[in-house]
Amino acid sequence: MTPNAASASAPTHAASSSVAPAAASTASTASSSTAPSSVAPSGTAPPSVAPSSTAPSHATSSRVAPAAASAARAGSPGATYRFHTADVFTSRSYAGNPLAVLPDARGLTTAQMTAITREFNLAETVFVLPPDDPAHARRVRIFTPRRELPFAGHPTVGTAIVLATAGYLGLGDGDHRIILEEGVGPVPVHVRMEQGVATFAQLSVARLPEVLTPAPSRDAVAAALGLAPADILGAPDAIEIVSCGVPFVFVPLVDRAAVGRATPHLEHWDTAFAGLGSNETFVFSRDAIGADVHARMFAPGLGVPEDPATGSATAALGGYLAARDPRSSGTLRWVVSQGVEMGRPSRLELEVDRDAGRITAVRVGGSAVLVSEGTIRAP
């Protein structure tokens, strides 16, 4: 899945720098990529509407759009908006999960955001807005090609890294804590800066994992995935729906080979998940190479046939795994490998805090690499 941004011309997807469309000026990007700890969120105001003809600054000062960007034209057809793309949950470009971020989306309507998302044709596109609470860094709206989401992991991690590395947050080197306002509520994100680049970001969920019932039957899910029922584990590692704001159907499989064989059979899909409130399906096994979990995620209902890295599902997976882990207290950690079958390997780092068997926090982190930037015209 590659960006398909419709502006004066398509963006260049160089690993370290890119050229904005012809009607705009040249601009450079920085590569980025890991996560946590202290300090306070940036309280700086977001840049004005649509940066146009000034190259961005990657210094630690907060980025300001040029006066040439007319606020009066914000959201009107043809108004230009700057975008960045990044590959998330990877330390190298052209791996992980691609993401488009519009760092200042003021003036765009929901219909325009939907149209722009479909133009990029990525799993998610993020539209960044001023925060409702001035103590927070930004408010973000996350769209798939089919609908808006209240929360998603790779857009949260990727947006934090894009805004920090591109200079929009004014963060110096060291560890920082920012707050992104999402549909589920305020989402804390720890960002690590090294030599002006965000090398890691880690989100903390706004909602702890919740198990939803009933779960679909093993036979129905097997048919929907083109598998034999015997490929799916039974109790205690049974199929379960878990949500940290977005519900996913977790399907534990016997091994990595079964994960590789899983293929959505759309003729059985709606029947298998009818009335359950979710058909986004996360299949996984515990025999990963170089990780603890090997996974794939299918969401045809969102316009995402398969996702290379799914942070919101990984967060909910923390609830699934912790409930079956003998360790009742302390911090539980897993590394999740996803996207391998798509040729876009991703690495997601999952942490769950437990106290006397109760989950008290879930965190998902990883790296990201800025790939391109340019401008796109509002529809």
N, C-alpha and C positions, 0 to 999 in steps of 0.2 A: 504494500500500500504506500504510494508515494503522493506527496502533495500535488494538487492540480489547480493551484491558485490562479484565478482569472483576474489579471490586472493588465497593465500595459504589456507585460511579457512575463513568462514563467520565471520563478526564482532559480538561481543556480544552487545546486545541492553539493557544494564543496564541503569537505570535512572541516575546514577551519575558517573559510571566508566565503562571502557571496556577494553578488552584485544585485542591487535593487533594480526593479523594472525601469525601462527606459525613461518613463515620464518622471521618475524620481531620480535620486542621485545614488552614487555608489555608497555602499555601507559595508562594514566588516563585522564579522561575528567572532566569538571566542569559543573554543571548546570548553566543555565542563564535565564534570562528573561527580559524596558519601556521607555521614550524618550526625550526629546530635550535639546538643548541649546548650547552654545558658543564654545570656544577654537578652535584651528587650527587642520587640518588633520595631521596625522602622515606622516612624510616624509621619514620614514625609508625604506630601501630597502627590498624587499620581501625575504623570505628565499630561499636558493638554492634548486635546483630541487626537489628531492624526499626524504623527511626525512625517514630514515629507522630505525636504531636501537637505537635511543636515545629517552627517554621519554620526552614529551613536557613539557615546563615550563608554568605555568599559572601566572607567576609574571608579573609585569607591563613592564618589559623590552621586547624589540622586540625579537621575537623568531628566532633563527638561526638554520638551518639544519646542521646535523653533516657532517664532511668532508667525511665520508664514502659513502655518496650519490654521485655517479659519474655523473657529468654533461655530460660526453661523452655518457652515456647510456640513457639520457633523450629522451623519446618518442620512443625508440626502443622497439620491442616486449619483454615483460617480465620485463621491467623497472617498479619499484614500485613507487607508488604515495600515499602519505598519504591522507586520507579523514576523514571528520567528518560528522555525521548526526545530525540534530536538528529538533525539532518540533516547528513550527513557528506560531505566533499569539495565543499563549497559555502560561500559566504559569506552566503547568504540562506536564510531558512526556506522550506519547501515546494519545495525543489530538492534535488539530491544524493541520497544514499542514507539512508533513515530507519534508525534504530537505537534499540533499547531497552536500557537499562543498569540492572541492579539493583545498587546500590553496596555492598550488604552482603547476600549470599545465604547466609550461614551457616545450616545446618540443613536446607536444601532438598536433597531427593534428586534423582538423575538423572531419575527419572520425573516429579517435580514440575517440574523445570526444563524438560523437554520439553513438558509440558502448558502451562506459562506461555508458552513460546515460541510455541506454536500459538495461544494466546489473543491475543498481540500480532499474530501473522500478518505479521511483517516478515521480510525476508531473513535477518537474524540478530538474536538477543538475547544479551546478555552478562551473566553472573553473576559478580560480583566476590567474591573470598574472600581471607582473610589469606594472605600469601606463605609458601612453605615456607622461603625464605631471608629472614631479617629485614632484610637489606640491600636487598631488592627492595621495590617499592612495593605490588604486589598480585599475586595469582594470579587468572587469569580463565578461565572456561569459556565457549566460544562455541557456540551452537546455531543451526542452521537448523530450519525446521519438520520436517525429516525426520531429521536426525542431528547429532551433535556434530562440530565441526571442530577439528583441531589448531592451526590458524592461519588468520586472515583479516585482511585489511588494513583495511577500513572499520570493523570492530569495534575493532581495536587503536587506530587514530587517534581514533575517536570516543570510546572509553572513556577514553583519556588526557585528552581535552579536557573531557569531562563531569566526571571526578573532580577535575581541576585547577580548572575554573571554579566548580564547586559547593562548593569548599572542603574536599574530603576529603583532599587531599594536603598542605595547608599550604604551598603554593608562593608566594613573593613575586614581584614583577615581575622580569623578566629571563629568561634562558635556563636551562633545567634539563634534566637527563638522568635519566629514571626507567627502571626495569626492570619489565616485565609478564611474569609467568610464564605461558606458554602450552604447549599440547601439544607443540609443536616444540622447546620449550626457552625460555630467557630471551630476551625481545625488547626491545632498547633502544629507547626512544622519547624524542626531544627535544621539549620543550614550551616554547613561548614565551608568557610572561605579560605582559600590558600592562594596567595599571589594574585588576588583579584578575581579568582574563579571559584564558583561553587562546586566543590568536589563531591559533595554528598548531601542528600536531604532525607529526612525521616519524618513521616507524619504520625501523629497520635490520633486515633479515631475519636470522633465526637460522640459516637454511640457504641457501647460495648456489644459484643456478639449476642444475638438473640436467635434461639432455635424456633423455627416455625413448623407447624404441623397442619395437615398430614404430609408425609413424604410420599413421592410417587413409588409405584411398585417396581421391583427389580426387573420383572419381565418387560414391562412397558418401557423402562429406560433403556434396557438392552436393545430392544427393537429400534428405539429412536436413535441409538448410537451405532447400530449395525454390529452389535456384539452379541455373544452368547450370554445368557444369564449367569453361567459359571464364571465369566470374566469379572463379574462384580462381586465384591466381598459382601458377606452377611454380617450379622451382629457378632461382636459389638461394633465392628466397623461398617455400619450400614449406611445406606443413602440417607442424607439429611439436608434440610434446607436451613441455612444460617445467614443472618443479615447483620451488617454493621451500618445499615442505612440503605443498602441495595441488596436484596436477597439473591443467593445463588444456590443451585442444587449441587451438592457435593457428592460425587460418585467415586468411591474408592475401588480401584481396580487391582487385579491380582499381581500385575507386573508392568514394567515399562513397555513391553511388547504390546500388551493390551491397550495401553494408552496410545501407542502409535497407530493401532488399528481403528480406533474410534473415529467414526465419520457420521456427521448428522444426516439422518434420513428424514427429510422434511415431511414425507407422507405420514410418518408416525409421530412427528414432533409435537404437534398441538394436542393430540390424543394423550400422549404420555404425561404432559404437564398441565392438562386442563384443570382449571379451578384451583391451582396451587399458588397463584400470585407471582410465580417466577418460572421461566424456562431457560434462564442463563445457566449453563451447565459447566461445572468445573470437574474434570476427570483427573485423577491423580494416582500415583503409586509411590511406595516408600523405598524403591530400589534405584533411586537416582544416581547418576554418575557425577561426582563432584558437588553434590548437594544432598539435602535430606528428602526432598519431595520432587518428583517429576510430574509436570502438570500441563494440561491444555484447557482452554476455555472457549466454549461455543456460545454465541449469542445472536443467532440469525434474526430473532425478533427485534434486535436493536440495529440491524443492518450491519452486524459484525459477524461474518461467518466463523472466523476464529481470531482470537486476540493473542498477540505475542507476549503480553505481560499485563496482568490484571491485579492492581494493588488493592482494590476494594474487595475482590474475592480472596486475595491472600490474607487480608485482615480478618475476614470471616472464617477462613480456614484456621486461623489461630484459635478461634473458639472451638472448632471441631476437634483439632488436635489436642488442645489443652484438656478438654473434657475426657479424653482417653489416655491422658498421660499420668503415670503414677506420682509425679512430683506435684505436691499440693501447694507448695509455697516457693517463692523465688521467681527469677526471670527465666522463662523457657525460650529457647532460640532455635529457629530452623532456617535453612536456606532453601528457597524454592527455585527450581529451574523450569522455565516455561519458554515457549516459542521455538524450541529446537526443531520440531517437525516443519515449521514454516521457514526455516533458514534464517530466523531472527532470534538467536539465543538471548535469553534475559535472565538476570539474577536478582531476586527479590529477597531482602533480609527481613525476617519476621521475628518479633519479640512479643511475648505475652507475660505480663506480671500476674502472679497468683498469690493470694493470701488465704491460707486455710481452705484451699479448694475453690475460692471465689476469684474470678478474673477481675482485676482492678484496672488494667490498661492493656492496650494493644498498639503496637507500633510497626510500621512497614517503611523500609528505607531502601535506598539504592542510589546509583549514579545516573548521570545523563550527559549527553553530548549535544551541544548546539550544532546544527547542520546547515541551516540557511536562514536568510531573512530577506524581506522585501516589502512591497506594498501591495495591497489588494483593494480594488474599488468596491464600494458598497453597491449592492444591486438596487 
